[in-house]
């Protein structure tokens, strides 16, 4: 009997032609971060309940957003798939999903690595692995997982743009900016709705402090990358970052209250963007009014503290800024429990999450010496709990501001010089240098 396959030669056990067509659409929606891939794969499963990869995709879609409510759905999908006959390729996906529902991020990553080595045109294995690399801060694998499969792909294959956009982001996170920009721009040229490719170029321009170019890149065709996109908020956040660096606070607040959906969304990844932008504004001394209250309300409603340390760190910023002492204490208790628990988040939380949570708590309370003591030791290892360089930059910004506000002139001068060396044209970096040097003169 001939095994059902997709157009790239991947096994599609238990699927009808109509189900495979819906699955291909769902994968495409996942690749461009637009549409409703969950509804689309559910349509495939309604047609073919024994579709192994349909269940696998459903599980991945519910796991890779780090939503606490997604794990039970993923477990259900995994159980359904495990009861069905499957190929070794499909069993690889199920094994990786099994690891991730138990919180074993690194084991899931390694299994998907092997699936993609054996099946380099398994677009879902590559993308799920790439997203896991992001959540574990594994910059090298963000790049190399995709580099390994690139020779098996070529222009004209469905999803080639997504392989390019993933490679672009991995190149950016490893500092290969020229290559990253070229790959990201090519991805968007091939598929203008490729939100990840748009995002990869935005990161390059952010890291190189090419602010004006960044604004032009994001504003050139926002309809393409934002229409029906579940990644649009993050890309609008990147545009707001450029305006923030230029000191255009009114524009930042307009973006925050508008397409960034500050305080309006209960989706974790969008809450992270809202929180990070408000914290940056607060570091600048901007009065954000009562905006923190809405964000804190959303974090309280999400729940799931102790599930993923990077999320908890952002929830902590919201709680301390909104004066939610009870919520903060519950978060700290959950983080303490997670530190001694099973799964990789125990390390994420113990090594990075708890020190940063305590650090932002001390900063908000005006105890800048304690904030420095908590934050400074984890700067070099903060990648362990995930996020991008641009997102983790908030750690450095908070540390520099703590040194300035705490009167630590020598440390402030050193940190400001460090930042100015890599962002010599940034108004923010130059302002830090001016403040720090003024402190040193006063202390002399």
PyMOL commands that set and color helices and strands:
alter all, ss='L'
color gray80, all
select helices_A, chain A and resi 17-32+37-47+52-63+70-82+88-101+105-118+123-135+139-150+160-173+177-190+195-207+211-220+222-226+232-245+249-257+268-283+291-302+309-321+325-339+345-364+368-385+389-405+409-422+427-443
alter helices_A, ss='H'
color red, helices_A
deselect
rebuild
show_as cartoon
